[in-house]
């Protein structure tokens, strides 16, 4: 008789393996963020609402660093160091990239 694998295990096992690899590769300080990313992925897959709580850090899509929410500009979708770095450059009024 063939063994039947539950469909939830088919989706959960790669996520758990990925989370394990992510935890091994990250530093201890980033462990909390990695666990929250895995939790968000599992909640999204199971179509559950987002976890309620306080936002401690936001990952900047430009530099991939975790920054405090007060150092992240939601309108420009980047952190302060990225805004100041990419805002400089050649051209009129000192503007490089349009942020």
Secondary structure, 3 states (H helix, E strand, C coil): CCCCCCHHHHHHHHHHHHHHHHHHHCCHHHHHHHHHHHHHHHHHHCCCCCCCCCCCCEECCCCCCEECHHHEECCCCEEHHHHHHHHCCCCHHHCCCCC
